[in-house]
Amino acid sequence: MRGCLTATRDDSSPSSSLANSQILYWPTSCYHIVEPLSCVTPLVFYKGRLSHEPTFTADKQAVANAVLTFNHLLFRKSERLLFVPVAGSRPETDPNGTSVFNSVSARHAEALAVQLRRHGVPSSHLAILTPYRAQHRRLTNDLSRLGLALGQRGAPSRALASNWGFDVFFKRTRLDASCLAPSTRFACVFYLARHCAKFRYLTKILHDEGVFATGPGALRPRFILFTQWPTVRWIVLMFLHIMDVESRTIVAGMTADERAQAADAFNSEDSGVVVLVTSFDSGGARLNVHDCCSRAIFVEPPQGIHAAFQAMGRLHRLGQRHLQKV
């Protein structure tokens, strides 16, 4: 299947549990279609419940028969496994406090593989189906290796300092490996927006509202952009950086002082910051920007109506003097 990602680490230790394992991309809308995947048996539906205890249980007789039980379903250790996270489920959190299948980090998939390995399942028989594109996961792995913080905490690595990681993005998304990376800002913006209608529409909104105005006395309105996933936030920041739009971000991993510093820079009239990029979880509450900002853009849809109301509440509150646009 296209989009298959195979780890290449040594399979001699439990910590390298993804070696020879497959991480496949399968669209959410195709969960009910199992015919193309019939070669991988049995099909185990993961209902989003990964507790702190080992997921699999087996008595002595089952171990002797090389059979494990998962949600009252039996399968043999020698068979290839396929885990399908059911759309709309609410996964429990792992000890680190991050949802297993709602995170773009591959370490949670590895944590699941570790549990399988402890019960004697070979990693070569493990396939984890994820609703995220394989390209999305590869980008995340690249970021973790290069040391780029998905925000503005600390200094990015030297390889990513100039263009906010566009070279990495281009390398992992180009269709022709012989193509060279764009060398001008316009070419980079064109590459990012060519296949992304959201970026084209975002540029139109910023232009129509006067963000790019340079004349004397030009009023440059400020925007708060809400995203859902860290990689999407990184690409949005990259797009704004290449267009020379001054921006700040607030992410969950930032300390209270770092959050306050980013919010103060956004609220300051002399900072030149016109865009604040954050997530629904990080910026949907306890963020006061209504004094200087009356416009918000949902780059991605929120997971619930309450998150949408909370995000809009950053603008629509007491003290707001302008008409709000969302």
Phi and psi in degrees as GROMACS dihedral restraints (atoms count N, CA, C in turn):
[ dihedral_restraints ]
;  ai    aj    ak    al  type     phi  dphi    fc
    3     4     5     6     1   -67.3    20    10
    4     5     6     7     1   147.8    20    10
    6     7     8     9     1    88.5    20    10
    7     8     9    10     1     6.2    20    10
    9    10    11    12     1   -71.6    20    10
   10    11    12    13     1   135.6    20    10
   12    13    14    15     1  -118.8    20    10
   13    14    15    16     1   122.2    20    10
   15    16    17    18     1  -118.0    20    10
   16    17    18    19     1   129.0    20    10
   18    19    20    21     1   -75.7    20    10
   19    20    21    22     1   155.2    20    10
   21    22    23    24     1  -121.3    20    10
   22    23    24    25     1    10.8    20    10
   24    25    26    27     1   -77.5    20    10
   25    26    27    28     1   166.4    20    10
   27    28    29    30     1   -66.2    20    10
   28    29    30    31     1   139.9    20    10
   30    31    32    33     1   -99.8    20    10
   31    32    33    34     1    23.9    20    10
   33    34    35    36     1   -87.4    20    10
   34    35    36    37     1   -13.9    20    10
   36    37    38    39     1  -127.7    20    10
   37    38    39    40     1   153.8    20    10
   39    40    41    42     1   -60.8    20    10
   40    41    42    43     1   -25.4    20    10
   42    43    44    45     1   -69.6    20    10
   43    44    45    46     1   -18.7    20    10
   45    46    47    48     1  -105.3    20    10
   46    47    48    49     1    53.4    20    10
   48    49    50    51     1   -77.0    20    10
   49    50    51    52     1   -11.1    20    10
   51    52    53    54     1   -93.2    20    10
   52    53    54    55     1     1.4    20    10
   54    55    56    57     1   -62.6    20    10
   55    56    57    58     1   133.2    20    10
   57    58    59    60     1    66.0    20    10
   58    59    60    61     1     8.9    20    10
   60    61    62    63     1   -94.1    20    10
   61    62    63    64     1   159.9    20    10
   63    64    65    66     1  -114.4    20    10
   64    65    66    67     1   137.8    20    10
   66    67    68    69     1  -117.6    20    10
   67    68    69    70     1   111.3    20    10
   69    70    71    72     1  -106.8    20    10
   70    71    72    73     1   150.3    20    10
   72    73    74    75     1  -100.8    20    10
   73    74    75    76     1   130.3    20    10
   75    76    77    78     1  -141.7    20    10
   76    77    78    79     1   121.3    20    10
   78    79    80    81     1   -58.9    20    10
   79    80    81    82     1   148.5    20    10
   81    82    83    84     1   -58.6    20    10
   82    83    84    85     1   -36.0    20    10
   84    85    86    87     1   -70.5    20    10
   85    86    87    88     1   -10.5    20    10
   87    88    89    90     1  -107.6    20    10
   88    89    90    91     1    16.7    20    10
   90    91    92    93     1   -61.6    20    10
   91    92    93    94     1   -32.1    20    10
   93    94    95    96     1   -80.1    20    10
   94    95    96    97     1    -7.6    20    10
   96    97    98    99     1   -95.5    20    10
   97    98    99   100     1   107.8    20    10
   99   100   101   102     1  -112.6    20    10
  100   101   102   103     1    -3.3    20    10
  102   103   104   105     1   -60.5    20    10
  103   104   105   106     1   -46.2    20    10
  105   106   107   108     1   -65.1    20    10
  106   107   108   109     1   -16.7    20    10
  108   109   110   111     1  -105.6    20    10
  109   110   111   112     1    13.6    20    10
  111   112   113   114     1   -66.6    20    10
  112   113   114   115     1   -16.0    20    10
  114   115   116   117     1   -72.2    20    10
  115   116   117   118     1   -17.7    20    10
  117   118   119   120     1  -104.2    20    10
  118   119   120   121     1   111.9    20    10
  120   121   122   123     1  -128.0    20    10
  121   122   123   124     1   149.9    20    10
  123   124   125   126     1   -82.0    20    10
  124   125   126   127     1   168.4    20    10
  126   127   128   129     1   -94.1    20    10
  127   128   129   130     1   113.1    20    10
  129   130   131   132     1  -106.9    20    10
  130   131   132   133     1   122.4    20    10
  132   133   134   135     1   -89.2    20    10
  133   134   135   136     1   117.8    20    10
  135   136   137   138     1   -86.4    20    10
  136   137   138   139     1   117.3    20    10
  138   139   140   141     1   -92.4    20    10
  139   140   141   142     1    19.1    20    10
  141   142   143   144     1    80.1    20    10
  142   143   144   145     1    23.7    20    10
  144   145   146   147     1  -122.6    20    10
  145   146   147   148     1    95.5    20    10
  147   148   149   150     1  -115.5    20    10
  148   149   150   151     1    98.7    20    10
  150   151   152   153     1   -80.0    20    10
  151   152   153   154     1   174.1    20    10
  153   154   155   156     1   -71.3    20    10
  154   155   156   157     1   -24.1    20    10
  156   157   158   159     1   -81.8    20    10
  157   158   159   160     1   163.3    20    10
  159   160   161   162     1   -54.4    20    10
  160   161   162   163     1   136.5    20    10
  162   163   164   165     1   -70.6    20    10
  163   164   165   166     1   -34.5    20    10
  165   166   167   168     1   -98.7    20    10
  166   167   168   169     1   143.8    20    10
  168   169   170   171     1  -127.0    20    10
  169   170   171   172     1   146.4    20    10
  171   172   173   174     1  -157.1    20    10
  172   173   174   175     1   131.8    20    10
  174   175   176   177     1   -84.4    20    10
  175   176   177   178     1   177.1    20    10
  177   178   179   180     1   -61.9    20    10
  178   179   180   181     1   -40.0    20    10
  180   181   182   183     1   -65.5    20    10
  181   182   183   184     1   -38.4    20    10
  183   184   185   186     1   -67.2    20    10
  184   185   186   187     1   -39.2    20    10
  186   187   188   189     1   -63.0    20    10
  187   188   189   190     1   -40.5    20    10
  189   190   191   192     1   -62.0    20    10
  190   191   192   193     1   -33.3    20    10
  192   193   194   195     1   -90.1    20    10
  193   194   195   196     1     4.8    20    10
  195   196   197   198     1    57.3    20    10
  196   197   198   199     1    41.3    20    10
  198   199   200   201     1  -124.7    20    10
  199   200   201   202     1   135.8    20    10
  201   202   203   204     1  -116.1    20    10
  202   203   204   205     1   159.2    20    10
  204   205   206   207     1  -118.9    20    10
  205   206   207   208     1   131.6    20    10
  207   208   209   210     1  -137.2    20    10
  208   209   210   211     1   116.3    20    10
  210   211   212   213     1    52.3    20    10
  211   212   213   214     1    43.4    20    10
  213   214   215   216     1    65.9    20    10
  214   215   216   217     1    18.0    20    10
  216   217   218   219     1  -108.5    20    10
  217   218   219   220     1   137.1    20    10
  219   220   221   222     1  -100.6    20    10
  220   221   222   223     1   142.8    20    10
  222   223   224   225     1  -154.1    20    10
  223   224   225   226     1   160.0    20    10
  225   226   227   228     1   -95.7    20    10
  226   227   228   229     1   148.8    20    10
  228   229   230   231     1   -62.8    20    10
  229   230   231   232     1   -26.6    20    10
  231   232   233   234     1   -80.2    20    10
  232   233   234   235     1    -9.1    20    10
  234   235   236   237     1   -87.4    20    10
  235   236   237   238     1   152.0    20    10
  237   238   239   240     1   -74.4    20    10
  238   239   240   241     1   141.7    20    10
  240   241   242   243     1  -111.4    20    10
  241   242   243   244     1   148.9    20    10
  243   244   245   246     1  -139.5    20    10
  244   245   246   247     1   119.8    20    10
  246   247   248   249     1  -103.0    20    10
  247   248   249   250     1   127.3    20    10
  249   250   251   252     1  -117.9    20    10
  250   251   252   253     1   109.5    20    10
  252   253   254   255     1   -71.5    20    10
  253   254   255   256     1   125.0    20    10
  255   256   257   258     1   -74.4    20    10
  256   257   258   259     1   133.6    20    10
  258   259   260   261     1   -63.5    20    10
  259   260   261   262     1   138.3    20    10
  261   262   263   264     1    88.3    20    10
  262   263   264   265     1    -3.7    20    10
  264   265   266   267     1   -77.1    20    10
  265   266   267   268     1   162.6    20    10
  267   268   269   270     1  -116.9    20    10
  268   269   270   271     1    93.8    20    10
  270   271   272   273     1   -63.0    20    10
  271   272   273   274     1   143.5    20    10
  273   274   275   276     1   -69.3    20    10
  274   275   276   277     1   165.2    20    10
  276   277   278   279     1   -97.1    20    10
  277   278   279   280     1   151.6    20    10
  279   280   281   282     1   -82.2    20    10
  280   281   282   283     1   175.8    20    10
  282   283   284   285     1   -57.4    20    10
  283   284   285   286     1   -23.0    20    10
  285   286   287   288     1   -82.8    20    10
  286   287   288   289     1    -5.6    20    10
  288   289   290   291     1    85.6    20    10
  289   290   291   292     1    18.4    20    10
  291   292   293   294     1  -120.9    20    10
  292   293   294   295     1   133.5    20    10
  294   295   296   297     1   -59.8    20    10
  295   296   297   298     1   141.1    20    10
  297   298   299   300     1   -66.6    20    10
  298   299   300   301     1   -53.7    20    10
  300   301   302   303     1   -96.6    20    10
  301   302   303   304     1    -4.2    20    10
  303   304   305   306     1   -94.2    20    10
  304   305   306   307     1     6.2    20    10
  306   307   308   309     1  -110.5    20    10
  307   308   309   310     1   147.0    20    10
  309   310   311   312     1   -86.6    20    10
  310   311   312   313     1    -2.0    20    10
  312   313   314   315     1   -80.4    20    10
  313   314   315   316     1   134.7    20    10
  315   316   317   318     1   -75.0    20    10
  316   317   318   319     1   -11.0    20    10
  318   319   320   321     1   -67.9    20    10
  319   320   321   322     1   -24.7    20    10
  321   322   323   324     1   -76.1    20    10
  322   323   324   325     1   -34.7    20    10
  324   325   326   327     1   -64.2    20    10
  325   326   327   328     1   -36.5    20    10
  327   328   329   330     1   -67.9    20    10
  328   329   330   331     1   -36.2    20    10
  330   331   332   333     1   -61.8    20    10
  331   332   333   334     1   -38.7    20    10
  333   334   335   336     1   -66.4    20    10
  334   335   336   337     1   -40.0    20    10
  336   337   338   339     1   -65.2    20    10
  337   338   339   340     1   -34.3    20    10
  339   340   341   342     1   -61.2    20    10
  340   341   342   343     1   -42.0    20    10
  342   343   344   345     1   -63.1    20    10
  343   344   345   346     1   -39.2    20    10
  345   346   347   348     1   -65.6    20    10
  346   347   348   349     1   -42.6    20    10
  348   349   350   351     1   -63.2    20    10
  349   350   351   352     1   -36.4    20    10
  351   352   353   354     1   -63.6    20    10
  352   353   354   355     1   -22.6    20    10
  354   355   356   357     1  -100.8    20    10
  355   356   357   358     1    17.4    20    10
  357   358   359   360     1    83.6    20    10
  358   359   360   361     1    15.3    20    10
  360   361   362   363     1   -87.9    20    10
  361   362   363   364     1   119.9    20    10
  363   364   365   366     1   -62.8    20    10
  364   365   366   367     1   141.7    20    10
  366   367   368   369     1   -65.2    20    10
  367   368   369   370     1   -25.7    20    10
  369   370   371   372     1   -68.5    20    10
  370   371   372   373     1   -14.0    20    10
  372   373   374   375     1  -102.1    20    10
  373   374   375   376     1    13.1    20    10
  375   376   377   378     1  -111.9    20    10
  376   377   378   379     1   127.9    20    10
  378   379   380   381     1  -132.4    20    10
  379   380   381   382     1   126.0    20    10
  381   382   383   384     1  -108.7    20    10
  382   383   384   385     1   121.0    20    10
  384   385   386   387     1   -92.8    20    10
  385   386   387   388     1   126.6    20    10
  387   388   389   390     1  -123.7    20    10
  388   389   390   391     1   144.5    20    10
  390   391   392   393     1   -76.6    20    10
  391   392   393   394     1     0.5    20    10
  393   394   395   396     1   -95.7    20    10
  394   395   396   397     1   148.2    20    10
  396   397   398   399     1   -66.0    20    10
  397   398   399   400     1   145.4    20    10
  399   400   401   402     1   -58.9    20    10
  400   401   402   403     1   -33.6    20    10
  402   403   404   405     1   -61.8    20    10
  403   404   405   406     1   -39.4    20    10
  405   406   407   408     1   -62.1    20    10
  406   407   408   409     1   -44.3    20    10
  408   409   410   411     1   -69.8    20    10
  409   410   411   412     1   -37.6    20    10
  411   412   413   414     1   -63.5    20    10
  412   413   414   415     1   -39.8    20    10
  414   415   416   417     1   -61.3    20    10
  415   416   417   418     1   -42.0    20    10
  417   418   419   420     1   -63.2    20    10
  418   419   420   421     1   -41.5    20    10
  420   421   422   423     1   -63.6    20    10
  421   422   423   424     1   -39.2    20    10
  423   424   425   426     1   -62.2    20    10
  424   425   426   427     1   -41.8    20    10
  426   427   428   429     1   -63.9    20    10
  427   428   429   430     1   -42.9    20    10
  429   430   431   432     1   -65.1    20    10
  430   431   432   433     1   -34.3    20    10
  432   433   434   435     1   -73.3    20    10
  433   434   435   436     1   -35.1    20    10
  435   436   437   438     1   -86.4    20    10
  436   437   438   439     1    -8.5    20    10
  438   439   440   441     1    78.7    20    10
  439   440   441   442     1    27.9    20    10
  441   442   443   444     1   -86.6    20    10
  442   443   444   445     1   123.2    20    10
  444   445   446   447     1   -77.6    20    10
  445   446   447   448     1   133.5    20    10
  447   448   449   450     1   -78.9    20    10
  448   449   450   451     1    52.5    20    10
  450   451   452   453     1  -173.1    20    10
  451   452   453   454     1  -145.7    20    10
  453   454   455   456     1  -125.7    20    10
  454   455   456   457     1    33.5    20    10
  456   457   458   459     1   -83.8    20    10
  457   458   459   460     1   123.0    20    10
  459   460   461   462     1    69.1    20    10
  460   461   462   463     1  -172.2    20    10
  462   463   464   465     1   -99.9    20    10
  463   464   465   466     1   131.2    20    10
  465   466   467   468     1   -64.7    20    10
  466   467   468   469     1   164.4    20    10
  468   469   470   471     1   -64.3    20    10
  469   470   471   472     1   158.1    20    10
  471   472   473   474     1   -62.2    20    10
  472   473   474   475     1   -29.9    20    10
  474   475   476   477     1   -68.4    20    10
  475   476   477   478     1   -20.4    20    10
  477   478   479   480     1  -115.6    20    10
  478   479   480   481     1     2.7    20    10
  480   481   482   483     1   -71.8    20    10
  481   482   483   484     1   -30.5    20    10
  483   484   485   486     1   -78.9    20    10
  484   485   486   487     1   -40.6    20    10
  486   487   488   489     1  -130.5    20    10
  487   488   489   490     1    23.1    20    10
  489   490   491   492     1    59.0    20    10
  490   491   492   493     1    31.7    20    10
  492   493   494   495     1    89.2    20    10
  493   494   495   496     1    16.8    20    10
  495   496   497   498     1   -63.8    20    10
  496   497   498   499     1   -36.2    20    10
  498   499   500   501     1   -60.3    20    10
  499   500   501   502     1   -40.8    20    10
  501   502   503   504     1   -65.3    20    10
  502   503   504   505     1   -45.3    20    10
  504   505   506   507     1   -60.0    20    10
  505   506   507   508     1   -45.0    20    10
  507   508   509   510     1   -65.0    20    10
  508   509   510   511     1   -40.5    20    10
  510   511   512   513     1   -62.4    20    10
  511   512   513   514     1   -36.7    20    10
  513   514   515   516     1   -88.7    20    10
  514   515   516   517     1   -10.0    20    10
  516   517   518   519     1  -118.5    20    10
  517   518   519   520     1    -9.4    20    10
  519   520   521   522     1   -68.1    20    10
  520   521   522   523     1   144.4    20    10
  522   523   524   525     1   -82.8    20    10
  523   524   525   526     1   -27.8    20    10
  525   526   527   528     1  -115.4    20    10
  526   527   528   529     1   117.3    20    10
  528   529   530   531     1   -65.7    20    10
  529   530   531   532     1   -17.4    20    10
  531   532   533   534     1   -84.9    20    10
  532   533   534   535     1    -8.0    20    10
  534   535   536   537     1   -73.8    20    10
  535   536   537   538     1   139.4    20    10
  537   538   539   540     1   -89.4    20    10
  538   539   540   541     1   152.7    20    10
  540   541   542   543     1   -66.8    20    10
  541   542   543   544     1   144.4    20    10
  543   544   545   546     1   -58.4    20    10
  544   545   546   547     1   145.4    20    10
  546   547   548   549     1  -107.6    20    10
  547   548   549   550     1    -6.4    20    10
  549   550   551   552     1  -119.8    20    10
  550   551   552   553     1   158.9    20    10
  552   553   554   555     1   -61.8    20    10
  553   554   555   556     1   -42.8    20    10
  555   556   557   558     1   -61.3    20    10
  556   557   558   559     1   -42.4    20    10
  558   559   560   561     1   -65.0    20    10
  559   560   561   562     1   -38.4    20    10
  561   562   563   564     1   -66.1    20    10
  562   563   564   565     1   -44.4    20    10
  564   565   566   567     1   -63.0    20    10
  565   566   567   568     1   -41.4    20    10
  567   568   569   570     1   -62.2    20    10
  568   569   570   571     1   -41.0    20    10
  570   571   572   573     1   -64.3    20    10
  571   572   573   574     1   -41.8    20    10
  573   574   575   576     1   -69.9    20    10
  574   575   576   577     1   -38.4    20    10
  576   577   578   579     1   -92.0    20    10
  577   578   579   580     1   -11.0    20    10
  579   580   581   582     1   -61.3    20    10
  580   581   582   583     1   -42.7    20    10
  582   583   584   585     1  -107.9    20    10
  583   584   585   586     1    14.2    20    10
  585   586   587   588     1  -127.5    20    10
  586   587   588   589     1   103.2    20    10
  588   589   590   591     1   -65.6    20    10
  589   590   591   592     1   -29.3    20    10
  591   592   593   594     1   -63.5    20    10
  592   593   594   595     1   -41.5    20    10
  594   595   596   597     1   -66.9    20    10
  595   596   597   598     1   -38.7    20    10
  597   598   599   600     1   -65.3    20    10
  598   599   600   601     1   -42.1    20    10
  600   601   602   603     1   -71.1    20    10
  601   602   603   604     1   -35.7    20    10
  603   604   605   606     1   -61.8    20    10
  604   605   606   607     1   -43.0    20    10
  606   607   608   609     1   -62.7    20    10
  607   608   609   610     1   -40.1    20    10
  609   610   611   612     1   -63.4    20    10
  610   611   612   613     1   -42.6    20    10
  612   613   614   615     1   -63.2    20    10
  613   614   615   616     1   -46.8    20    10
  615   616   617   618     1   -62.2    20    10
  616   617   618   619     1   -38.8    20    10
  618   619   620   621     1   -68.5    20    10
  619   620   621   622     1   -46.1    20    10
  621   622   623   624     1   -65.3    20    10
  622   623   624   625     1   -30.3    20    10
  624   625   626   627     1   -85.5    20    10
  625   626   627   628     1    -6.7    20    10
  627   628   629   630     1    94.6    20    10
  628   629   630   631     1    19.1    20    10
  630   631   632   633     1   -66.2    20    10
  631   632   633   634     1   -32.3    20    10
  633   634   635   636     1   -92.5    20    10
  634   635   636   637     1     7.8    20    10
  636   637   638   639     1   -67.7    20    10
  637   638   639   640     1   137.8    20    10
  639   640   641   642     1  -125.1    20    10
  640   641   642   643     1    -2.8    20    10
  642   643   644   645     1   -70.9    20    10
  643   644   645   646     1   165.5    20    10
  645   646   647   648     1   -64.4    20    10
  646   647   648   649     1   134.1    20    10
  648   649   650   651     1    76.3    20    10
  649   650   651   652     1    10.3    20    10
  651   652   653   654     1   -68.8    20    10
  652   653   654   655     1   132.5    20    10
  654   655   656   657     1   -94.4    20    10
  655   656   657   658     1   112.1    20    10
  657   658   659   660     1   -98.6    20    10
  658   659   660   661     1   103.1    20    10
  660   661   662   663     1   -66.4    20    10
  661   662   663   664     1   157.6    20    10
  663   664   665   666     1  -107.8    20    10
  664   665   666   667     1   147.1    20    10
  666   667   668   669     1  -125.3    20    10
  667   668   669   670     1   147.5    20    10
  669   670   671   672     1  -116.5    20    10
  670   671   672   673     1   123.0    20    10
  672   673   674   675     1  -104.8    20    10
  673   674   675   676     1   127.0    20    10
  675   676   677   678     1  -105.2    20    10
  676   677   678   679     1   128.6    20    10
  678   679   680   681     1  -121.9    20    10
  679   680   681   682     1   171.7    20    10
  681   682   683   684     1  -110.5    20    10
  682   683   684   685     1   -41.1    20    10
  684   685   686   687     1  -112.6    20    10
  685   686   687   688     1   146.2    20    10
  687   688   689   690     1   -60.0    20    10
  688   689   690   691     1   -39.8    20    10
  690   691   692   693     1   -67.2    20    10
  691   692   693   694     1   -37.5    20    10
  693   694   695   696     1   -63.7    20    10
  694   695   696   697     1   -40.8    20    10
  696   697   698   699     1   -62.4    20    10
  697   698   699   700     1   -39.6    20    10
  699   700   701   702     1   -62.6    20    10
  700   701   702   703     1   -43.8    20    10
  702   703   704   705     1   -67.8    20    10
  703   704   705   706     1   -37.0    20    10
  705   706   707   708     1   -63.5    20    10
  706   707   708   709     1   -44.3    20    10
  708   709   710   711     1   -62.5    20    10
  709   710   711   712     1   -38.5    20    10
  711   712   713   714     1   -62.0    20    10
  712   713   714   715     1   -44.7    20    10
  714   715   716   717     1   -62.5    20    10
  715   716   717   718     1   -44.7    20    10
  717   718   719   720     1   -66.3    20    10
  718   719   720   721     1   -39.3    20    10
  720   721   722   723     1   -63.4    20    10
  721   722   723   724     1   -42.9    20    10
  723   724   725   726     1   -67.3    20    10
  724   725   726   727     1   -33.6    20    10
  726   727   728   729     1   -80.3    20    10
  727   728   729   730     1     3.2    20    10
  729   730   731   732     1    64.2    20    10
  730   731   732   733     1    36.6    20    10
  732   733   734   735     1   -99.8    20    10
  733   734   735   736     1   116.0    20    10
  735   736   737   738     1   -66.9    20    10
  736   737   738   739     1   128.7    20    10
  738   739   740   741     1  -142.6    20    10
  739   740   741   742     1   160.4    20    10
  741   742   743   744     1  -132.6    20    10
  742   743   744   745     1   165.0    20    10
  744   745   746   747     1  -139.5    20    10
  745   746   747   748     1   152.3    20    10
  747   748   749   750     1  -127.7    20    10
  748   749   750   751     1   120.6    20    10
  750   751   752   753     1  -123.3    20    10
  751   752   753   754     1   167.9    20    10
  753   754   755   756     1   -66.2    20    10
  754   755   756   757     1   -30.4    20    10
  756   757   758   759     1   -79.8    20    10
  757   758   759   760     1    -0.7    20    10
  759   760   761   762     1   -82.2    20    10
  760   761   762   763     1   148.3    20    10
  762   763   764   765     1   -76.1    20    10
  763   764   765   766     1   171.1    20    10
  765   766   767   768     1   -62.7    20    10
  766   767   768   769     1   -38.2    20    10
  768   769   770   771     1   -66.8    20    10
  769   770   771   772     1   -39.9    20    10
  771   772   773   774     1   -67.4    20    10
  772   773   774   775     1   -38.8    20    10
  774   775   776   777     1   -62.3    20    10
  775   776   777   778     1   -45.7    20    10
  777   778   779   780     1   -63.1    20    10
  778   779   780   781     1   -38.6    20    10
  780   781   782   783     1   -64.6    20    10
  781   782   783   784     1   -42.4    20    10
  783   784   785   786     1   -66.3    20    10
  784   785   786   787     1   -41.4    20    10
  786   787   788   789     1   -66.2    20    10
  787   788   789   790     1   -39.3    20    10
  789   790   791   792     1   -65.0    20    10
  790   791   792   793     1   -40.0    20    10
  792   793   794   795     1   -64.2    20    10
  793   794   795   796     1   -37.1    20    10
  795   796   797   798     1   -70.9    20    10
  796   797   798   799     1   -36.6    20    10
  798   799   800   801     1   -79.4    20    10
  799   800   801   802     1   -21.0    20    10
  801   802   803   804     1   -70.6    20    10
  802   803   804   805     1   136.9    20    10
  804   805   806   807     1   -75.9    20    10
  805   806   807   808     1   -21.3    20    10
  807   808   809   810     1   -99.5    20    10
  808   809   810   811     1    -2.0    20    10
  810   811   812   813     1   -78.5    20    10
  811   812   813   814     1   -26.5    20    10
  813   814   815   816     1    83.1    20    10
  814   815   816   817     1    -1.0    20    10
  816   817   818   819     1   -77.4    20    10
  817   818   819   820     1   125.9    20    10
  819   820   821   822     1  -117.4    20    10
  820   821   822   823     1   -10.8    20    10
  822   823   824   825     1  -133.9    20    10
  823   824   825   826     1   134.0    20    10
  825   826   827   828     1  -117.4    20    10
  826   827   828   829     1   119.4    20    10
  828   829   830   831     1  -104.0    20    10
  829   830   831   832     1   125.2    20    10
  831   832   833   834     1  -149.0    20    10
  832   833   834   835     1  -178.6    20    10
  834   835   836   837     1  -109.8    20    10
  835   836   837   838     1   166.9    20    10
  837   838   839   840     1   -65.5    20    10
  838   839   840   841     1   -31.9    20    10
  840   841   842   843     1   -76.4    20    10
  841   842   843   844     1   -38.9    20    10
  843   844   845   846     1   -85.5    20    10
  844   845   846   847     1   -37.1    20    10
  846   847   848   849     1  -108.8    20    10
  847   848   849   850     1     1.3    20    10
  849   850   851   852     1   -78.6    20    10
  850   851   852   853     1    -9.7    20    10
  852   853   854   855     1  -147.8    20    10
  853   854   855   856     1   155.1    20    10
  855   856   857   858     1    57.4    20    10
  856   857   858   859     1    36.2    20    10
  858   859   860   861     1  -130.1    20    10
  859   860   861   862     1   116.3    20    10
  861   862   863   864     1  -104.4    20    10
  862   863   864   865     1   102.5    20    10
  864   865   866   867     1  -130.2    20    10
  865   866   867   868     1     8.5    20    10
  867   868   869   870     1   -71.9    20    10
  868   869   870   871     1   -16.4    20    10
  870   871   872   873     1   -69.7    20    10
  871   872   873   874     1   -30.2    20    10
  873   874   875   876     1  -120.8    20    10
  874   875   876   877     1    -8.5    20    10
  876   877   878   879     1  -130.6    20    10
  877   878   879   880     1   136.0    20    10
  879   880   881   882     1  -134.3    20    10
  880   881   882   883     1    14.0    20    10
  882   883   884   885     1  -131.5    20    10
  883   884   885   886     1   135.9    20    10
  885   886   887   888     1  -136.0    20    10
  886   887   888   889     1   146.9    20    10
  888   889   890   891     1  -128.9    20    10
  889   890   891   892     1   128.3    20    10
  891   892   893   894     1   -91.5    20    10
  892   893   894   895     1   100.1    20    10
  894   895   896   897     1   -67.3    20    10
  895   896   897   898     1   -35.2    20    10
  897   898   899   900     1  -127.1    20    10
  898   899   900   901     1   153.1    20    10
  900   901   902   903     1   -70.7    20    10
  901   902   903   904     1   142.2    20    10
  903   904   905   906     1   -71.2    20    10
  904   905   906   907     1   162.9    20    10
  906   907   908   909     1   -76.6    20    10
  907   908   909   910     1   -15.7    20    10
  909   910   911   912     1  -157.0    20    10
  910   911   912   913     1   163.1    20    10
  912   913   914   915     1   -67.5    20    10
  913   914   915   916     1   -29.8    20    10
  915   916   917   918     1   -66.7    20    10
  916   917   918   919     1   -38.3    20    10
  918   919   920   921     1   -64.2    20    10
  919   920   921   922     1   -36.4    20    10
  921   922   923   924     1   -66.2    20    10
  922   923   924   925     1   -44.4    20    10
  924   925   926   927     1   -64.2    20    10
  925   926   927   928     1   -38.6    20    10
  927   928   929   930     1   -65.4    20    10
  928   929   930   931     1   -39.7    20    10
  930   931   932   933     1   -66.5    20    10
  931   932   933   934     1   -43.5    20    10
  933   934   935   936     1   -66.1    20    10
  934   935   936   937     1   -26.4    20    10
  936   937   938   939     1   -68.1    20    10
  937   938   939   940     1   -13.8    20    10
  939   940   941   942     1   -67.6    20    10
  940   941   942   943     1   -23.1    20    10
  942   943   944   945     1  -105.7    20    10
  943   944   945   946     1   -43.0    20    10
  945   946   947   948     1   -88.5    20    10
  946   947   948   949     1    87.2    20    10
  948   949   950   951     1  -156.5    20    10
  949   950   951   952     1   172.0    20    10
  951   952   953   954     1   -60.5    20    10
  952   953   954   955     1   135.1    20    10
  954   955   956   957     1   100.9    20    10
  955   956   957   958     1   -12.6    20    10
  957   958   959   960     1   -72.8    20    10
  958   959   960   961     1   127.7    20    10
  960   961   962   963     1  -108.8    20    10
  961   962   963   964     1    -1.2    20    10
  963   964   965   966     1  -125.3    20    10
  964   965   966   967     1   162.4    20    10
  966   967   968   969     1   -69.2    20    10
  967   968   969   970     1   130.0    20    10
  969   970   971   972     1   -88.3    20    10
  970   971   972   973     1   141.5    20    10
  972   973   974   975     1  -126.8    20    10
  973   974   975   976     1   125.6    20    10
